Amino acid sequence: MGVFVYLPLVLPLTALPIARLAEQHLHPRRAARLLTTVAVILASCSLVCLGLLVVVGTAQLPGNPLPDGWSDEEVRDAVPHDAFAGKASILALVAVTMACGFTVHRHYLFRARAHRTLAGLPGGGDLAVLPDDVPYAYALPGSPGRVMVSTAMLAALDPAERRALLAHERAHLDGRHHRLLLATRLAGCVNPLLRPLQAALVYSTERWADEEAARVTGDRRLTARAVGKAALISGPGPRAAAVAGFAAAGPVPRRVAALLGPVPPDRGWPPALTPAGAAAFVAAAGTTVSALSALNAAVALFLVLEAATTPL
């Protein structure tokens, strides 16, 4: 496998420039989808190569459950410094598994608790008004998804601003933003180098919902006022970091400034001769090299193990 098994573990660094520039130069919907795609592919490649190192590391342990031929010298020579990297990868995989399990458990536990709370409230539809003196609003995914808003938040906004708030939260549900956020959060658990993409995605999904609210209301200035006003009065509320919200996520002044400007261009790829275009190219190249490296390492290990376990 050689160096190819290590490349996917560091190639997420190539995605860091686009994490910053995508939110500035791409339509937020395009930016969110691009960041999620890059994060998932790079994390998958990192996980594959970590698994390959675990196979080699496990072969070095006494009494391991693997075939005897897998701990031959030929296998040990297939990975540089396998005595350290192989065994360390076992601990790393355990940590990754625990982090991913905790993230998924926390995500679905919050959803389950919130839906149990809703079961005791009157009324139906996608809007749930909670009697609470703390102003908050957020989108709760599920079947069906619901928009949860406190009475204090509704009382603080005028009717037009309430319409912008509800349009924003419904955009989170319609765009399945919780899936994008969960996928990117899991990618960050697999490889910490991908965590900056998670922060960029949170901002992009908020901007995506802002633009949808502005489209529904037909008034960008009204939506900007609603975002700023909700941010000033918003309290913590019963929310979780995995759930997209109206004014709690993302730098609010930047969101307001973006809404006061023109509609961002909805192009699939930034122009090549721009910083965003160059960053997108670097991220695409890094993702491609990562996928090819993971494939090369997997094939190489398979051939080595096949040779080591084939009787002469």
SEVO-646540 format. One record per residue: residue number from 1; residue in one letter; chain; x, y, z of N, C-alpha, C in turn. Coordinates in pm, whole numbers, plus 50000, padded with zeros to 5 digits. Layout:
num;residu;chaine;n.c1;n.c2;n.c3;ca.c1;ca.c2;ca.c3;c.c1;c.c2;c.c3
NUM;a;A;X;Y;Z;X;Y;Z;X;Y;Z
...
//
This chain:
num;residu;chaine;n.c1;n.c2;n.c3;ca.c1;ca.c2;ca.c3;c.c1;c.c2;c.c3
1;m;A;50082;49879;50000;50000;50000;50000;50085;50126;50000
2;g;A;50195;50120;50074;50286;50232;50074;50221;50360;50124
3;v;A;50263;50471;50065;50216;50602;50109;50071;50626;50073
4;f;A;50016;50550;49978;49879;50576;49933;49778;50558;50046
5;v;A;49809;50471;50142;49714;50448;50250;49705;50567;50345
6;y;A;49807;50653;50345;49807;50768;50434;49752;50894;50368
7;l;A;49756;50902;50235;49713;51023;50167;49570;51064;50201
8;p;A;49471;50974;50198;49334;51018;50229;49317;51072;50371
9;l;A;49412;51045;50458;49401;51097;50594;49441;51243;50603
10;v;A;49517;51293;50505;49563;51432;50507;49505;51516;50393
11;l;A;49453;51450;50289;49400;51525;50175;49278;51610;50207
12;p;A;49203;51588;50316;49098;51685;50350;49147;51828;50366
13;l;A;49278;51845;50383;49333;51982;50389;49306;52058;50260
14;t;A;49292;51986;50147;49266;52054;50020;49127;52114;50013
15;a;A;49038;52075;50104;48902;52128;50103;48887;52252;50189
16;l;A;48988;52288;50266;48975;52402;50356;48953;52535;50283
17;p;A;49023;52562;50171;48996;52690;50102;48852;52703;50054
18;i;A;48794;52597;49999;48657;52607;49947;48557;52618;50061
19;a;A;48594;52569;50180;48504;52582;50295;48478;52728;50327
20;r;A;48578;52811;50306;48563;52955;50333;48506;53030;50214
21;l;A;48553;52996;50094;48517;53075;49977;48380;53038;49920
22;a;A;48335;52914;49940;48207;52873;49884;48093;52955;49940
23;e;A;48098;52983;50070;47989;53058;50132;47988;53204;50089
24;q;A;48098;53251;50034;48106;53389;49989;48075;53407;49841
25;h;A;48102;53305;49760;48097;53322;49615;47999;53229;49544
26;l;A;47936;53139;49616;47840;53048;49554;47702;53074;49612
27;h;A;47599;53038;49535;47465;53040;49592;47464;52943;49710
28;p;A;47402;52982;49822;47410;52895;49941;47360;52753;49919
29;r;A;47263;52734;49830;47218;52598;49803;47327;52517;49736
30;r;A;47394;52577;49638;47506;52509;49572;47620;52486;49670
31;a;A;47649;52586;49753;47760;52573;49848;47733;52459;49946
32;a;A;47610;52450;49995;47577;52345;50093;47594;52207;50032
33;r;A;47545;52189;49911;47555;52058;49847;47700;52024;49812
34;l;A;47777;52122;49768;47917;52098;49735;47995;52060;49860
35;l;A;47977;52134;49969;48050;52106;50092;48015;51968;50147
36;t;A;47887;51932;50141;47846;51801;50191;47906;51688;50107
37;t;A;47901;51704;49975;47955;51600;49886;48104;51579;49910
38;v;A;48179;51689;49916;48323;51680;49939;48352;51617;50075
39;a;A;48279;51659;50178;48303;51606;50313;48275;51456;50320
40;v;A;48165;51412;50259;48128;51270;50266;48230;51184;50191
41;i;A;48271;51228;50073;48367;51148;49995;48502;51141;50066
42;l;A;48551;51255;50113;48681;51255;50181;48676;51174;50310
43;a;A;48566;51183;50383;48554;51104;50506;48546;50955;50475
44;s;A;48476;50919;50370;48466;50777;50332;48603;50721;50295
45;c;A;48681;50799;50221;48815;50754;50184;48904;50740;50308
46;s;A;48893;50836;50400;48970;50828;50524;48933;50704;50603
47;l;A;48803;50674;50607;48758;50558;50683;48805;50427;50620
48;v;A;48805;50422;50487;48854;50302;50418;49001;50278;50451
49;c;A;49081;50383;50442;49224;50366;50468;49251;50338;50616
50;l;A;49172;50395;50704;49187;50363;50845;49154;50215;50868
51;g;A;49052;50166;50800;49018;50024;50811;49128;49935;50758
52;l;A;49193;49976;50650;49304;49897;50595;49420;49890;50694
53;l;A;49449;50002;50759;49555;50003;50859;49517;49916;50980
54;v;A;49387;49915;51013;49342;49832;51124;49364;49684;51094
55;v;A;49341;49643;50968;49364;49503;50930;49510;49466;50955
56;v;A;49598;49554;50911;49741;49526;50930;49778;49531;51078
57;g;A;49722;49629;51151;49752;49639;51293;49701;49520;51372
58;t;A;49582;49472;51337;49525;49356;51405;49610;49232;51381
59;a;A;49671;49223;51264;49754;49107;51233;49877;49099;51322
60;q;A;49914;49211;51385;50033;49210;51471;50000;49170;51614
61;l;A;49872;49163;51649;49835;49133;51786;49840;48982;51812
62;p;A;49894;48941;51925;49895;48796;51956;49753;48744;51977
63;g;A;49726;48628;51922;49594;48568;51937;49487;48638;51857
64;n;A;49525;48708;51750;49425;48780;51671;49337;48679;51596
65;p;A;49215;48721;51562;49123;48628;51496;49145;48616;51346
66;l;A;49244;48686;51292;49266;48684;51148;49342;48558;51108
67;p;A;49338;48522;50981;49418;48407;50933;49566;48426;50964
68;d;A;49634;48315;50991;49775;48322;51030;49861;48388;50924
69;g;A;49829;48367;50798;49911;48423;50692;49911;48574;50688
70;w;A;49811;48637;50751;49802;48783;50746;49908;48851;50832
71;s;A;49974;48779;50920;50079;48841;51001;50218;48801;50953
72;d;A;50226;48754;50829;50356;48721;50771;50437;48848;50747
73;e;A;50567;48830;50726;50655;48943;50699;50608;49021;50577
74;e;A;50555;48952;50476;50511;49019;50354;50401;49120;50383
75;v;A;50313;49084;50474;50206;49175;50511;50263;49293;50591
76;r;A;50351;49265;50684;50408;49373;50766;50489;49470;50682
77;d;A;50552;49418;50578;50632;49506;50492;50545;49590;50398
78;a;A;50417;49558;50388;50329;49630;50295;50297;49770;50342
79;v;A;50307;49795;50472;50273;49927;50527;50394;49980;50603
80;p;A;50445;50099;50565;50559;50156;50637;50523;50179;50784
81;h;A;50615;50148;50874;50598;50171;51017;50470;50106;51069
82;d;A;50440;49988;51021;50315;49923;51060;50310;49894;51210
83;a;A;50427;49876;51271;50427;49844;51413;50360;49954;51494
84;f;A;50376;50080;51449;50310;50191;51518;50177;50226;51455
85;a;A;50178;50253;51323;50057;50300;51255;49945;50198;51260
86;g;A;49978;50070;51242;49875;49969;51241;49804;49957;51375
87;k;A;49882;49956;51483;49821;49943;51615;49752;50072;51658
88;a;A;49811;50187;51624;49746;50314;51658;49613;50329;51585
89;s;A;49605;50274;51465;49481;50285;51388;49366;50210;51455
90;i;A;49398;50105;51532;49293;50032;51604;49227;50125;51706
91;l;A;49310;50197;51781;49256;50293;51878;49180;50404;51807
92;a;A;49234;50449;51693;49168;50556;51619;49030;50513;51569
93;l;A;49021;50389;51520;48892;50340;51471;48792;50327;51584
94;v;A;48838;50284;51701;48748;50277;51817;48696;50416;51852
95;a;A;48787;50515;51851;48746;50652;51882;48647;50706;51778
96;v;A;48673;50678;51651;48582;50723;51544;48444;50659;51561
97;t;A;48443;50530;51588;48315;50459;51605;48236;50516;51722
98;m;A;48303;50544;51833;48235;50600;51949;48183;50740;51920
99;a;A;48264;50823;51852;48222;50960;51821;48102;50960;51727
100;c;A;48106;50875;51625;47993;50868;51531;47868;50815;51601
101;g;A;47885;50713;51685;47771;50659;51757;47709;50762;51850
102;f;A;47792;50838;51920;47741;50941;52011;47667;51050;51932
103;t;A;47721;51089;51817;47658;51194;51736;47521;51151;51686
104;v;A;47513;51029;51633;47385;50978;51583;47285;50962;51697
105;h;A;47333;50909;51810;47244;50890;51926;47190;51023;51974
106;r;A;47275;51124;51984;47233;51257;52031;47132;51318;51936
107;h;A;47156;51301;51806;47067;51358;51704;46927;51299;51716
108;y;A;46919;51166;51719;46787;51102;51721;46722;51107;51859
109;l;A;46801;51116;51966;46744;51131;52099;46671;51264;52111
110;f;A;46733;51371;52060;46668;51502;52064;46539;51500;51984
111;r;A;46544;51439;51865;46423;51432;51783;46313;51355;51854
112;a;A;46347;51244;51915;46247;51162;51983;46184;51239;52099
113;r;A;46267;51307;52177;46214;51383;52291;46124;51496;52243
114;a;A;46165;51565;52137;46085;51676;52086;45951;51627;52033
115;h;A;45950;51515;51962;45825;51463;51909;45734;51412;52021
116;r;A;45792;51361;52129;45709;51322;52243;45644;51444;52307
117;t;A;45717;51556;52310;45660;51680;52362;45545;51726;52275
118;l;A;45561;51716;52144;45456;51759;52052;45331;51673;52064
119;a;A;45349;51547;52103;45233;51458;52111;45131;51506;52212
120;g;A;45174;51585;52309;45082;51635;52410;45021;51769;52377
121;l;A;45054;51826;52261;45002;51957;52223;44882;51943;52131
122;p;A;44785;52032;52143;44670;52028;52051;44708;52079;51914
123;g;A;44624;52047;51815;44646;52098;51681;44730;52006;51597
124;g;A;44730;52032;51466;44808;51951;51372;44882;52041;51275
125;g;A;44909;51988;51158;44984;52065;51060;45132;52063;51090
126;d;A;45205;52147;51018;45351;52148;51034;45397;52253;51133
127;l;A;45307;52328;51194;45343;52433;51289;45303;52392;51430
128;a;A;45398;52398;51522;45372;52367;51663;45411;52489;51746
129;v;A;45314;52549;51812;45338;52666;51896;45349;52619;52041
130;l;A;45465;52644;52102;45490;52600;52238;45473;52718;52334
131;p;A;45392;52703;52438;45378;52811;52536;45507;52826;52616
132;d;A;45581;52929;52587;45711;52947;52651;45745;53095;52649
133;d;A;45800;53144;52760;45839;53284;52770;45975;53311;52707
134;v;A;46044;53205;52665;46175;53220;52599;46153;53221;52448
135;p;A;46200;53326;52377;46178;53331;52231;46274;53236;52159
136;y;A;46219;53147;52077;46300;53058;51993;46213;53004;51883
137;a;A;46280;52955;51779;46212;52890;51666;46312;52799;51599
138;y;A;46269;52679;51562;46358;52588;51490;46276;52485;51415
139;a;A;46342;52421;51320;46279;52317;51240;46313;52181;51299
140;l;A;46212;52101;51323;46230;51968;51381;46205;51863;51273
141;p;A;46309;51795;51226;46289;51694;51121;46216;51573;51175
142;g;A;46158;51497;51086;46087;51376;51125;45981;51343;51023
143;s;A;45890;51254;51060;45780;51215;50973;45648;51235;51047
144;p;A;45585;51350;51035;45628;51462;50950;45722;51558;51023
145;g;A;45789;51644;50948;45869;51750;51007;45777;51859;51061
146;r;A;45823;51926;51164;45743;52031;51226;45827;52156;51244
147;v;A;45762;52270;51243;45823;52398;51278;45782;52429;51420
148;m;A;45878;52437;51509;45850;52462;51651;45887;52607;51683
149;v;A;45791;52680;51737;45811;52821;51768;45743;52852;51900
150;s;A;45807;52933;51981;45750;52967;52111;45654;53084;52097
151;t;A;45563;53095;52192;45469;53206;52193;45543;53339;52211
152;a;A;45653;53337;52285;45729;53460;52305;45789;53509;52174
153;m;A;45835;53417;52089;45890;53458;51960;45781;53517;51871
154;l;A;45666;53453;51866;45557;53504;51783;45511;53641;51830
155;a;A;45509;53661;51962;45463;53789;52016;45560;53902;51984
156;a;A;45687;53869;51966;45788;53972;51942;45795;54017;51797
157;l;A;45732;53941;51707;45739;53972;51565;45604;54019;51514
158;d;A;45608;54107;51412;45482;54147;51351;45441;54040;51248
159;p;A;45319;54046;51195;45272;53939;51106;45363;53912;50986
160;a;A;45416;54016;50924;45504;53996;50808;45633;53926;50848
161;e;A;45687;53963;50964;45810;53899;51012;45784;53754;51051
162;r;A;45666;53726;51105;45632;53587;51136;45629;53504;51009
163;r;A;45576;53562;50902;45572;53488;50776;45712;53456;50727
164;a;A;45805;53550;50743;45944;53526;50704;46006;53417;50791
165;l;A;45977;53421;50922;46030;53320;51013;45982;53181;50975
166;l;A;45852;53167;50952;45798;53035;50918;45850;52986;50784
167;a;A;45865;53078;50687;45919;53039;50557;46062;52991;50571
168;h;A;46138;53054;50657;46278;53014;50680;46283;52872;50739
169;e;A;46204;52848;50842;46207;52716;50906;46155;52607;50813
170;r;A;46053;52637;50734;46002;52538;50640;46105;52509;50530
171;a;A;46187;52608;50498;46294;52584;50400;46395;52484;50453
172;h;A;46421;52487;50584;46510;52387;50644;46453;52246;50626
173;l;A;46323;52232;50648;46259;52102;50634;46255;52057;50489
174;d;A;46216;52148;50399;46205;52112;50258;46340;52076;50197
175;g;A;46445;52145;50242;46579;52119;50190;46651;52003;50258
176;r;A;46586;51940;50355;46648;51829;50430;46784;51870;50486
177;h;A;46789;51990;50541;46917;52041;50590;46972;51958;50705
178;h;A;46883;51895;50782;46931;51814;50894;47015;51696;50844
179;r;A;46982;51644;50726;47061;51533;50672;47200;51580;50630
180;l;A;47206;51697;50567;47336;51751;50527;47422;51779;50650
181;l;A;47360;51838;50753;47435;51871;50873;47484;51746;50945
182;l;A;47399;51644;50952;47438;51520;51019;47550;51450;50942
183;a;A;47539;51448;50809;47643;51382;50728;47777;51451;50746
184;t;A;47776;51584;50748;47902;51657;50762;47956;51646;50904
185;r;A;47867;51641;51001;47913;51622;51139;47979;51485;51156
186;l;A;47922;51383;51095;47983;51250;51100;48116;51249;51027
187;a;A;48124;51323;50916;48252;51332;50844;48359;51393;50933
188;g;A;48321;51493;51013;48416;51553;51106;48459;51458;51216
189;c;A;48369;51365;51253;48406;51263;51352;48508;51166;51294
190;v;A;48493;51133;51166;48586;51040;51101;48722;51103;51084
191;n;A;48725;51228;51038;48853;51297;51016;48839;51440;51067
192;p;A;48905;51476;51176;48892;51611;51233;48930;51723;51136
193;l;A;49008;51693;51033;49044;51796;50936;48923;51845;50858
194;l;A;48812;51772;50862;48692;51810;50790;48597;51897;50872
195;r;A;48631;51925;50996;48540;52002;51080;48516;52144;51032
196;p;A;48614;52212;50970;48582;52345;50915;48471;52343;50811
197;l;A;48454;52232;50738;48344;52222;50642;48210;52219;50714
198;q;A;48208;52165;50834;48084;52161;50911;48039;52302;50946
199;a;A;48131;52385;50993;48096;52523;51027;48049;52600;50904
200;a;A;48117;52578;50791;48077;52645;50667;47940;52598;50621
201;l;A;47909;52469;50642;47780;52417;50601;47667;52475;50686
202;v;A;47690;52490;50816;47588;52550;50903;47551;52688;50851
203;y;A;47652;52767;50817;47624;52901;50765;47553;52893;50630
204;s;A;47595;52803;50543;47535;52793;50410;47388;52750;50417
205;t;A;47355;52658;50508;47215;52617;50520;47129;52730;50575
206;e;A;47186;52810;50665;47111;52925;50715;47087;53027;50603
207;r;A;47190;53051;50524;47175;53144;50412;47078;53088;50307
208;w;A;47082;52958;50285;46988;52894;50193;46845;52920;50238
209;a;A;46819;52897;50368;46685;52920;50422;46649;53069;50418
210;d;A;46747;53157;50441;46721;53301;50429;46674;53336;50289
211;e;A;46742;53284;50188;46706;53315;50050;46568;53259;50015
212;e;A;46534;53142;50066;46401;53087;50042;46294;53173;50109
213;a;A;46322;53220;50231;46227;53308;50299;46209;53438;50223
214;a;A;46319;53493;50170;46309;53615;50092;46230;53593;49963
215;r;A;46243;53476;49905;46167;53445;49783;46019;53433;49813
216;v;A;45986;53367;49924;45845;53347;49960;45779;53480;49995
217;t;A;45847;53562;50073;45788;53689;50114;45796;53794;50003
218;g;A;45891;53776;49912;45909;53875;49807;45973;54003;49856
219;d;A;46034;54000;49973;46091;54122;50032;46218;54085;50106
220;r;A;46333;54112;50046;46461;54080;50108;46486;54166;50231
221;r;A;46443;54293;50227;46465;54381;50342;46383;54335;50462
222;l;A;46260;54292;50439;46177;54239;50546;46241;54115;50609
223;t;A;46290;54026;50525;46354;53904;50576;46478;53938;50656
224;a;A;46557;54035;50609;46677;54076;50682;46638;54134;50818
225;r;A;46531;54212;50820;46486;54268;50948;46440;54159;51043
226;a;A;46370;54060;50990;46322;53950;51075;46439;53869;51130
227;v;A;46540;53843;51048;46658;53769;51094;46728;53844;51207
228;g;A;46751;53974;51186;46819;54053;51289;46738;54065;51417
229;k;A;46607;54085;51402;46522;54101;51520;46514;53970;51599
230;a;A;46497;53859;51529;46491;53730;51598;46622;53699;51668
231;a;A;46733;53738;51608;46864;53711;51670;46880;53790;51800
232;l;A;46828;53912;51804;46842;53996;51922;46761;53943;52040
233;i;A;46646;53886;52011;46558;53843;52120;46566;53694;52149
234;s;A;46632;53617;52061;46627;53472;52071;46698;53423;52196
235;g;A;46634;53327;52265;46694;53259;52379;46738;53120;52338
236;p;A;46801;53045;52429;46851;52912;52394;46741;52815;52357
237;g;A;46634;52809;52435;46525;52719;52402;46567;52573;52406
238;p;A;46473;52481;52385;46504;52337;52385;46556;52291;52251
239;r;A;46674;52338;52213;46726;52306;52082;46858;52231;52095
240;a;A;46896;52166;51987;47022;52092;51985;47107;52146;51872
241;a;A;47238;52124;51881;47329;52175;51779;47303;52114;51643
242;a;A;47239;51997;51638;47216;51930;51511;47096;51983;51436
243;v;A;47017;52072;51500;46894;52119;51439;46914;52260;51389
244;a;A;46877;52283;51263;46894;52415;51205;46790;52511;51261
245;g;A;46829;52634;51286;46739;52731;51346;46735;52862;51271
246;f;A;46646;52950;51312;46622;53073;51237;46734;53174;51254
247;a;A;46776;53199;51376;46872;53306;51397;46988;53268;51486
248;a;A;46996;53144;51531;47100;53106;51625;47228;53062;51556
249;a;A;47219;53018;51430;47337;52963;51362;47390;53062;51260
250;g;A;47521;53068;51250;47581;53153;51149;47595;53296;51198
251;p;A;47695;53369;51148;47712;53509;51187;47595;53592;51134
252;v;A;47510;53639;51224;47388;53709;51184;47417;53836;51106
253;p;A;47515;53921;51144;47541;54040;51063;47574;54008;50917
254;r;A;47648;53902;50894;47679;53864;50755;47554;53819;50682
255;r;A;47466;53748;50750;47342;53704;50687;47254;53823;50653
256;v;A;47245;53917;50744;47165;54037;50719;47223;54116;50602
257;a;A;47357;54132;50601;47420;54206;50491;47396;54137;50358
258;a;A;47399;54005;50355;47376;53931;50231;47232;53951;50182
259;l;A;47136;53955;50275;46997;53976;50236;46972;54117;50187
260;l;A;47048;54212;50235;47033;54350;50189;47099;54373;50053
261;g;A;47177;54276;50008;47239;54283;49877;47156;54211;49773
262;p;A;47209;54198;49651;47135;54129;49544;47129;53979;49566
263;v;A;47040;53914;49493;47029;53768;49499;47158;53707;49446
264;p;A;47221;53615;49519;47347;53555;49471;47326;53476;49343
265;p;A;47423;53479;49252;47409;53404;49126;47399;53254;49151
266;d;A;47306;53190;49083;47283;53047;49103;47355;52968;48995
267;r;A;47489;52968;49001;47567;52892;48905;47622;52767;48971
268;g;A;47638;52664;48889;47682;52536;48941;47827;52533;48982
269;w;A;47911;52614;48919;48055;52611;48947;48109;52752;48934
270;p;A;48190;52797;49028;48243;52933;49018;48337;52947;48899
271;p;A;48351;53068;48842;48442;53089;48730;48583;53041;48764
272;a;A;48649;52982;48666;48780;52920;48690;48884;53022;48735
273;l;A;48881;53142;48677;48985;53242;48705;48944;53330;48822
274;t;A;48898;53270;48928;48863;53340;49051;48915;53260;49169
275;p;A;48932;53323;49286;48976;53245;49403;48883;53129;49435
276;a;A;48752;53151;49423;48657;53043;49451;48671;52931;49349
277;g;A;48692;52966;49222;48710;52865;49120;48835;52783;49143
278;a;A;48945;52851;49180;49069;52779;49209;49053;52689;49331
279;a;A;48984;52738;49435;48962;52658;49555;48875;52536;49523
280;a;A;48773;52555;49440;48687;52442;49402;48766;52338;49324
281;f;A;48856;52385;49237;48940;52291;49161;49032;52214;49254
282;v;A;49093;52283;49351;49182;52216;49446;49105;52112;49527
283;a;A;48984;52148;49571;48903;52052;49648;48864;51932;49563
284;a;A;48826;51958;49438;48789;51847;49348;48909;51757;49321
285;a;A;49026;51818;49299;49146;51739;49275;49183;51657;49399
286;g;A;49176;51719;49517;49207;51646;49640;49111;51531;49665
287;t;A;48982;51553;49634;48883;51447;49651;48909;51332;49555
288;t;A;48944;51366;49431;48973;51262;49331;49097;51181;49369
289;v;A;49202;51251;49409;49325;51181;49449;49299;51095;49572
290;s;A;49218;51144;49665;49186;51067;49784;49113;50938;49748
291;a;A;49017;50947;49657;48942;50828;49616;49033;50728;49545
292;l;A;49120;50777;49457;49212;50688;49385;49313;50625;49480
293;s;A;49359;50701;49579;49456;50648;49675;49393;50539;49760
294;a;A;49269;50562;49804;49200;50460;49883;49179;50334;49802
295;l;A;49142;50349;49675;49123;50233;49589;49255;50159;49567
296;n;A;49362;50236;49543;49493;50175;49523;49537;50097;49646
297;a;A;49519;50157;49765;49561;50091;49888;49478;49965;49914
298;a;A;49348;49971;49885;49263;49855;49907;49302;49740;49815
299;v;A;49326;49771;49688;49365;49668;49593;49501;49609;49631
300;a;A;49594;49696;49672;49727;49650;49710;49721;49556;49830
301;l;A;49642;49592;49932;49632;49506;50048;49565;49373;50012
302;f;A;49464;49380;49928;49397;49256;49886;49495;49163;49817
303;l;A;49578;49217;49730;49674;49133;49659;49779;49076;49753
304;v;A;49823;49157;49851;49921;49110;49948;49863;48998;50033
305;l;A;49741;49019;50081;49677;48916;50164;49648;48790;50085
306;e;A;49610;48808;49960;49584;48694;49874;49712;48611;49856
307;a;A;49823;48683;49835;49951;48613;49818;49997;48547;49947
308;a;A;49969;48616;50062;50017;48563;50189;49939;48441;50234
309;t;A;49813;48431;50193;49729;48319;50240;49715;48208;50138
310;t;A;49772;48227;50019;49764;48121;49916;49874;48019;49939
311;p;A;49840;47895;49961;49944;47792;49985;50030;47773;49862
312;l;A;50159;47751;49886;50252;47731;49774;50239;47588;49720
//
